[in-house]
């Protein structure tokens, strides 16, 4: 492996960066970093937006924190292209490990659990129910309820909701229960059923709240994962909620060096770069959804009319409420960063669908609910993204291997999925809910479920 570190800067960026003390050599345009390494600026990937983020009022972190180190590395595996079988192209993939899915509650839990069980070998259920899953006893009961519908071939994991009432005793009660993977932190008010989440006061000044720190320390000792909904509750601009939250993530990483952290459903280029810089397969990772890999803000607003977006039929100037979710889909450049990360084979990025079904009247209303029901089309959507980028060699890592490794889980012993190249149209409704990509045509169909 060639460990040469390279970063590309435009001349304008170099001039701006000089104000924060970066050394500049006009001939080679090389820069020196805090650790003494030298980076050649004649490289691959510009980081303009990231540098601006690092210097913004939101993070308060050193400028070098967000530099995207680009290391030259050959693919860890040889390419494994789809195979031809007669006139049909097909590929094999492991059953999915979906490390973020909403199963809802009785009586709807059965339909949604069975939907994921068709292609999942493992799933991690979220705890923002009513009442919330906030104790080990409730998490165990929820695990049992979901498992009743998924069958024995699916390893069902659960999380507890991290709340102001959570104590170190709550954490200790989770020990010895392998179906409890960790705790989910929802900042108060940022998404569905999160009003009882962690307050902005704690997010802004966590050092002042010792009880909160004690809980995280107990999680660290118990080897439980902290799952973060990464949006700052004090930020009004939905495009800045996630970048502003990164300062809190940085505090967690530096204060609790052995606590495993997942930044869930990341949506911005800034978060991708944060994970690339700080991420370790056993320490910090991020999940990415199918819908954030396929659409951007323009699809929800009806302005995605360019030739490359015609598949989605969202260039009609109308609102598409079934694409509304928290965090919202961001800019095309953010989507591009997510796709590159997901298809790269980097073990710090893996699947978490955030499939979140809502009844049609709750979505198509004056104040519609946030959530995308991607479960009915999840494997096909993911294969589509990887096939379009000719990166099916990294598909298994993203949908199963990397997540299982981070959570310390063995691969699920279940028959693989078989995807065939066959055009089909996503139905208008599934389980009385409008699914992701309803009415759209996809090129891949998963047969073995």
C-alpha positions as CSV (number, residue, x, y, z in Angstrom):
1,X,0.0,0.0,0.0
2,X,1.2,3.5,-0.9
3,X,0.6,5.7,2.1
4,X,1.3,9.0,0.3
5,X,-1.1,11.6,1.6
6,X,-2.4,13.9,-1.0
7,X,-4.8,16.9,-1.0
8,X,-5.9,19.1,-3.9
9,X,-6.4,22.8,-3.4
10,X,-7.3,25.5,-5.9
11,X,-5.3,28.7,-5.9
12,X,-8.2,30.5,-4.3
13,X,-8.5,27.9,-1.5
14,X,-4.7,28.2,-0.9
15,X,-5.0,31.9,-0.5
16,X,-7.9,31.6,1.9
17,X,-6.2,28.8,3.8
18,X,-3.1,30.8,4.4
19,X,-5.0,33.0,6.8
20,X,-5.2,30.2,9.2
21,X,-1.5,29.5,9.2
22,X,-1.0,26.9,6.5
23,X,2.5,26.8,4.9
24,X,2.5,27.4,1.2
25,X,5.1,26.7,-1.4
26,X,4.4,28.5,-4.6
27,X,6.4,26.1,-6.7
28,X,5.1,22.7,-5.6
29,X,2.0,23.9,-3.7
30,X,2.8,21.5,-0.9
31,X,1.5,21.9,2.6
32,X,2.7,20.8,6.0
33,X,0.3,19.3,8.5
34,X,0.3,19.4,12.3
35,X,1.9,16.0,12.5
36,X,4.8,17.0,10.2
37,X,3.5,15.1,7.1
38,X,3.8,16.9,3.8
39,X,0.8,16.8,1.4
40,X,1.1,17.3,-2.3
41,X,-1.7,19.5,-3.5
42,X,-1.6,18.2,-7.1
43,X,-4.1,15.4,-6.2
44,X,-7.4,13.9,-6.7
45,X,-10.2,15.4,-4.7
46,X,-11.1,19.0,-3.9
47,X,-12.4,19.7,-0.4
48,X,-13.6,23.2,-0.7
49,X,-16.9,22.8,1.2
50,X,-15.2,20.9,3.9
51,X,-12.6,23.5,4.6
52,X,-15.3,26.1,4.7
53,X,-17.2,23.9,7.2
54,X,-14.1,23.5,9.4
55,X,-13.7,27.3,9.5
56,X,-17.4,27.9,10.1
57,X,-19.0,29.1,13.3
58,X,-20.6,25.7,13.9
59,X,-17.7,23.4,14.7
60,X,-15.0,25.4,16.4
61,X,-12.5,22.6,15.5
62,X,-9.0,23.0,14.1
63,X,-8.9,23.6,10.4
64,X,-7.0,20.4,9.7
65,X,-9.7,18.2,11.4
66,X,-11.7,18.0,8.2
67,X,-9.0,17.6,5.6
68,X,-9.7,14.7,3.4
69,X,-6.6,12.5,3.3
70,X,-6.7,10.6,0.1
71,X,-4.6,7.4,0.3
72,X,-3.8,5.4,-2.8
73,X,-4.9,1.8,-2.3
74,X,-5.7,-1.0,-4.6
75,X,-9.1,-2.7,-4.3
76,X,-9.0,-5.2,-1.4
77,X,-10.8,-7.7,-3.6
78,X,-10.8,-8.4,-7.3
79,X,-13.8,-7.2,-9.3
80,X,-16.8,-9.6,-9.1
81,X,-19.0,-8.5,-12.0
82,X,-22.5,-9.8,-12.5
83,X,-22.6,-13.2,-14.1
84,X,-24.5,-14.1,-17.3
85,X,-26.9,-17.0,-17.1
86,X,-28.4,-17.6,-20.5
87,X,-29.9,-14.3,-21.5
88,X,-30.1,-12.9,-17.9
89,X,-27.4,-11.2,-15.9
90,X,-27.4,-11.9,-12.2
91,X,-25.4,-11.5,-9.1
92,X,-25.4,-13.1,-5.6
93,X,-25.3,-11.1,-2.4
94,X,-25.6,-11.9,1.3
95,X,-28.8,-11.4,3.1
96,X,-28.9,-7.8,4.3
97,X,-27.9,-6.6,7.8
98,X,-30.1,-3.5,8.1
99,X,-28.7,-1.6,11.1
100,X,-31.5,1.0,11.3
101,X,-35.1,0.1,10.7
102,X,-38.4,1.1,12.2
103,X,-40.8,-1.8,13.0
104,X,-43.5,0.4,14.6
105,X,-46.0,-1.2,17.0
106,X,-49.0,-3.5,17.2
107,X,-51.0,-4.0,15.1
108,X,-48.8,-2.9,12.2
109,X,-45.6,-4.5,13.5
110,X,-46.3,-7.8,11.9
111,X,-46.6,-6.5,8.3
112,X,-43.4,-4.4,8.6
113,X,-41.4,-7.1,10.3
114,X,-42.3,-9.7,7.6
115,X,-41.4,-7.2,4.9
116,X,-37.8,-6.8,6.1
117,X,-37.6,-10.6,6.9
118,X,-37.9,-11.4,3.2
119,X,-34.3,-10.3,2.5
120,X,-32.7,-9.5,5.9
121,X,-30.5,-11.8,7.9
122,X,-30.2,-9.2,10.7
123,X,-31.9,-6.0,11.6
124,X,-31.6,-3.4,14.3
125,X,-34.9,-2.0,15.5
126,X,-35.2,1.6,16.6
127,X,-36.8,2.5,20.0
128,X,-38.8,5.7,19.2
129,X,-42.2,4.0,19.8
130,X,-45.0,5.2,22.1
131,X,-44.2,4.5,24.9
132,X,-40.5,4.5,24.1
133,X,-38.2,1.5,24.4
134,X,-36.3,2.9,27.4
135,X,-35.6,-0.1,29.6
136,X,-34.0,-3.5,29.1
137,X,-37.3,-5.1,29.9
138,X,-39.1,-3.2,27.1
139,X,-36.2,-3.9,24.7
140,X,-36.5,-7.6,25.4
141,X,-40.2,-7.6,24.9
142,X,-39.8,-5.7,21.6
143,X,-37.2,-8.1,20.5
144,X,-39.6,-11.0,21.2
145,X,-42.5,-9.3,19.4
146,X,-40.5,-8.6,16.2
147,X,-38.9,-12.1,16.2
148,X,-42.3,-13.7,16.2
149,X,-42.9,-12.3,12.7
150,X,-39.4,-12.4,11.2
151,X,-38.7,-16.1,11.8
152,X,-35.6,-17.8,13.2
153,X,-33.5,-16.9,10.1
154,X,-33.4,-13.2,11.1
155,X,-31.2,-12.0,14.0
156,X,-33.3,-9.2,15.6
157,X,-31.4,-6.6,17.6
158,X,-32.9,-3.7,19.6
159,X,-31.8,-0.4,21.1
160,X,-32.9,1.6,24.0
161,X,-33.8,5.2,23.8
162,X,-31.3,7.5,25.6
163,X,-33.4,9.9,27.6
164,X,-33.0,12.4,30.4
165,X,-34.3,9.7,32.7
166,X,-31.7,7.1,31.6
167,X,-29.3,6.1,34.4
168,X,-26.2,4.0,34.8
169,X,-28.5,1.3,36.3
170,X,-30.5,1.3,33.1
171,X,-27.3,0.6,31.2
172,X,-26.2,-2.1,33.5
173,X,-29.5,-3.9,33.1
174,X,-28.6,-4.4,29.4
175,X,-25.5,-6.4,30.1
176,X,-25.7,-10.1,29.4
177,X,-28.5,-9.5,26.8
178,X,-27.0,-10.0,23.4
179,X,-30.1,-8.8,21.5
180,X,-29.6,-5.3,23.0
181,X,-27.0,-3.6,20.8
182,X,-26.9,-0.2,22.4
183,X,-28.6,3.1,23.0
184,X,-30.1,5.6,20.5
185,X,-29.7,9.3,21.1
186,X,-32.3,11.5,19.6
187,X,-31.9,15.2,20.1
188,X,-35.1,16.6,21.5
189,X,-37.7,17.5,18.8
190,X,-35.7,16.7,15.7
191,X,-37.7,13.8,14.3
192,X,-40.7,11.5,14.9
193,X,-41.4,10.8,18.6
194,X,-38.3,12.6,19.8
195,X,-39.7,15.3,22.1
196,X,-38.4,13.3,25.1
197,X,-34.9,13.1,23.7
198,X,-31.6,14.7,24.8
199,X,-32.0,18.4,25.2
200,X,-30.1,21.2,23.4
201,X,-28.6,22.2,26.7
202,X,-26.8,18.8,27.0
203,X,-25.8,18.8,23.3
204,X,-24.3,22.3,23.6
205,X,-22.5,21.9,26.9
206,X,-22.2,18.1,27.7
207,X,-19.4,18.7,30.2
208,X,-21.8,20.5,32.5
209,X,-24.1,17.5,32.7
210,X,-22.3,14.9,34.7
211,X,-25.2,12.4,34.9
212,X,-25.2,12.3,31.1
213,X,-21.5,11.6,31.0
214,X,-21.8,8.9,33.6
215,X,-24.4,7.1,31.4
216,X,-22.0,7.2,28.4
217,X,-19.2,6.0,30.5
218,X,-21.3,3.1,31.7
219,X,-22.1,2.3,28.0
220,X,-18.4,2.3,27.2
221,X,-17.7,-0.1,30.1
222,X,-20.6,-2.4,28.9
223,X,-19.3,-2.4,25.3
224,X,-22.7,-1.0,24.0
225,X,-23.0,1.1,20.9
226,X,-24.1,4.8,20.9
227,X,-26.3,5.4,17.9
228,X,-26.6,9.1,17.0
229,X,-29.4,10.9,15.2
230,X,-27.0,13.6,14.1
231,X,-29.0,16.8,13.9
232,X,-28.6,19.8,16.3
233,X,-31.9,20.8,17.9
234,X,-30.9,24.5,18.1
235,X,-30.4,24.9,14.4
236,X,-33.3,26.2,12.3
237,X,-31.6,25.6,8.9
238,X,-32.2,21.9,8.0
239,X,-29.1,22.0,5.8
240,X,-26.9,23.0,8.7
241,X,-28.4,20.7,11.5
242,X,-26.0,17.9,10.7
243,X,-22.8,19.9,10.3
244,X,-23.5,21.7,13.6
245,X,-23.9,18.4,15.4
246,X,-20.4,17.3,14.5
247,X,-18.9,19.2,17.3
248,X,-20.9,17.1,19.8
249,X,-19.7,13.9,18.0
250,X,-16.1,15.1,18.4
251,X,-16.7,15.6,22.1
252,X,-18.0,12.1,22.5
253,X,-15.1,10.6,20.7
254,X,-12.4,12.5,22.7
255,X,-14.1,12.1,26.1
256,X,-15.0,8.4,25.8
257,X,-12.2,6.8,23.7
258,X,-13.5,3.3,24.0
259,X,-17.2,4.0,23.2
260,X,-18.3,2.7,19.9
261,X,-20.3,5.3,17.9
262,X,-22.5,5.2,14.8
263,X,-23.5,8.3,13.1
264,X,-26.8,7.2,11.7
265,X,-28.3,8.0,8.3
266,X,-25.7,10.6,7.4
267,X,-26.7,13.0,4.6
268,X,-23.9,15.5,4.1
269,X,-20.4,15.6,2.5
270,X,-19.2,17.1,5.8
271,X,-20.2,14.0,7.7
272,X,-18.6,11.7,5.1
273,X,-15.4,13.5,5.5
274,X,-15.6,13.5,9.3
275,X,-16.0,9.7,9.3
276,X,-13.2,9.3,6.8
277,X,-10.9,11.3,9.1
278,X,-11.9,9.9,12.5
279,X,-13.5,6.6,11.4
280,X,-12.2,3.2,12.6
281,X,-13.9,-0.1,11.9
282,X,-14.1,-0.8,15.6
283,X,-14.6,2.8,16.8
284,X,-16.6,5.2,14.6
285,X,-18.8,4.3,11.6
286,X,-21.8,5.7,9.8
287,X,-24.9,4.2,8.2
288,X,-26.3,5.4,4.9
289,X,-29.9,4.9,3.6
290,X,-31.0,3.8,0.2
291,X,-33.1,7.0,-0.3
292,X,-30.2,9.3,0.5
293,X,-28.1,7.4,-2.0
294,X,-30.7,7.9,-4.8
295,X,-32.4,11.3,-4.3
296,X,-31.5,14.8,-3.2
297,X,-33.6,17.8,-2.0
298,X,-34.7,18.6,-5.5
299,X,-36.6,15.4,-5.8
300,X,-38.8,16.2,-2.8
301,X,-39.4,19.7,-4.2
302,X,-40.1,18.5,-7.7
303,X,-37.2,20.3,-9.3
304,X,-35.1,17.3,-10.3
305,X,-35.7,17.4,-14.0
306,X,-32.3,16.8,-15.5
307,X,-31.7,13.8,-17.8
308,X,-30.0,11.7,-15.1
309,X,-32.9,12.1,-12.7
310,X,-35.8,11.1,-15.0
311,X,-36.1,7.7,-13.4
312,X,-37.7,9.2,-10.4
313,X,-40.3,11.4,-12.1
314,X,-39.7,14.3,-9.7
315,X,-39.2,17.1,-12.2
316,X,-42.8,18.2,-12.3
317,X,-42.6,21.2,-10.0
318,X,-44.8,19.5,-7.4
319,X,-44.1,18.5,-3.8
320,X,-43.4,14.8,-3.2
321,X,-44.2,14.2,0.4
322,X,-43.3,10.5,0.4
323,X,-39.6,11.6,0.1
324,X,-39.8,13.8,3.1
325,X,-37.7,12.5,6.0
326,X,-35.4,13.6,8.8
327,X,-32.7,14.3,8.1
328,X,-33.9,15.6,4.8
329,X,-32.1,14.7,1.6
330,X,-29.5,17.4,0.9
331,X,-27.7,18.8,-2.2
332,X,-26.6,16.7,-5.3
333,X,-23.0,17.2,-4.2
334,X,-23.9,15.6,-0.8
335,X,-25.6,12.7,-2.5
336,X,-22.5,12.2,-4.6
337,X,-20.3,12.1,-1.5
338,X,-22.6,9.5,0.0
339,X,-22.5,7.3,-3.1
340,X,-18.8,7.4,-3.3
341,X,-18.5,6.5,0.4
342,X,-21.0,3.6,0.2
343,X,-19.6,2.0,-2.9
344,X,-15.9,2.5,-1.9
345,X,-15.6,-0.6,0.3
346,X,-14.6,1.5,3.3
347,X,-15.7,-0.6,6.3
348,X,-16.7,2.6,8.2
349,X,-19.8,3.0,6.0
350,X,-22.6,0.4,6.0
351,X,-26.3,0.0,5.5
352,X,-29.0,1.4,7.7
353,X,-32.2,1.8,5.8
354,X,-34.1,4.0,8.2
355,X,-37.2,2.5,6.6
356,X,-40.0,4.4,8.4
357,X,-43.6,3.6,7.3
358,X,-46.5,6.0,7.8
359,X,-50.1,5.7,6.7
360,X,-50.9,7.6,3.5
361,X,-53.1,10.2,5.2
362,X,-50.3,11.0,7.6
363,X,-47.9,11.7,4.7
364,X,-50.3,13.4,2.4
365,X,-51.5,16.2,4.7
366,X,-50.9,19.8,5.6
367,X,-48.4,18.7,8.3
368,X,-47.1,15.4,6.9
369,X,-45.0,12.9,8.9
370,X,-41.3,12.4,8.2
371,X,-40.2,9.0,7.0
372,X,-39.5,7.0,3.8
373,X,-40.8,3.4,3.6
374,X,-37.9,1.8,1.7
375,X,-38.2,-1.7,3.0
376,X,-40.3,-3.1,0.1
377,X,-37.6,-2.1,-2.4
378,X,-34.4,-1.9,-0.3
379,X,-32.2,-4.7,-1.9
380,X,-33.1,-3.7,-5.4
381,X,-32.4,0.0,-4.7
382,X,-29.0,-0.8,-3.2
383,X,-28.0,-3.1,-6.1
384,X,-29.1,-0.4,-8.6
385,X,-26.8,2.2,-6.9
386,X,-23.8,-0.2,-6.9
387,X,-24.4,-1.5,-10.4
388,X,-24.8,2.0,-11.9
389,X,-21.3,2.8,-10.5
390,X,-19.8,-0.6,-11.5
391,X,-19.0,-1.3,-7.9
392,X,-20.9,-4.5,-7.2
393,X,-17.5,-5.9,-5.9
394,X,-18.1,-3.8,-2.8
395,X,-21.8,-4.6,-2.4
396,X,-21.4,-7.4,0.2
397,X,-19.2,-5.2,2.4
398,X,-21.8,-2.4,2.5
399,X,-25.0,-4.5,3.0
400,X,-23.7,-6.9,5.6
401,X,-20.0,-7.5,6.2
402,X,-18.9,-4.1,7.5
403,X,-21.9,-3.6,9.8
404,X,-21.6,-7.0,11.2
405,X,-17.9,-6.5,11.9
406,X,-18.6,-3.1,13.6
407,X,-21.3,-4.5,15.9
408,X,-19.3,-7.6,16.7
409,X,-21.7,-10.0,15.1
410,X,-21.0,-13.2,13.2
411,X,-22.2,-13.5,9.6
412,X,-25.8,-14.9,9.4
413,X,-26.0,-18.5,8.3
414,X,-28.8,-18.1,5.7
415,X,-29.1,-18.6,1.9
416,X,-27.8,-15.6,-0.1
417,X,-30.0,-13.3,-2.2
418,X,-30.0,-13.6,-6.0
419,X,-30.5,-10.4,-8.0
420,X,-31.3,-10.6,-11.7
421,X,-31.2,-7.8,-14.2
422,X,-34.8,-7.4,-15.0
423,X,-36.8,-4.2,-15.4
424,X,-39.8,-3.9,-13.1
425,X,-42.0,-1.2,-11.7
426,X,-42.3,-0.5,-8.0
427,X,-46.0,-0.8,-7.0
428,X,-48.0,2.3,-5.9
429,X,-48.7,0.9,-2.4
430,X,-47.3,-1.9,-0.2
431,X,-48.9,-2.7,3.2
432,X,-51.2,0.2,2.7
433,X,-48.2,2.5,2.6
434,X,-46.6,4.3,-0.4
435,X,-43.1,2.8,-0.7
436,X,-39.9,4.5,-1.8
437,X,-39.7,4.8,-5.6
438,X,-43.4,4.0,-6.1
439,X,-44.2,4.0,-9.8
440,X,-40.5,4.1,-10.7
441,X,-38.8,1.5,-12.9
442,X,-35.7,-0.3,-11.6
443,X,-33.3,-2.5,-13.5
444,X,-32.7,-5.2,-10.9
445,X,-35.1,-7.6,-9.1
446,X,-34.2,-9.8,-6.1
447,X,-35.6,-13.2,-6.6
448,X,-34.4,-15.3,-3.6
449,X,-36.0,-13.9,-0.5
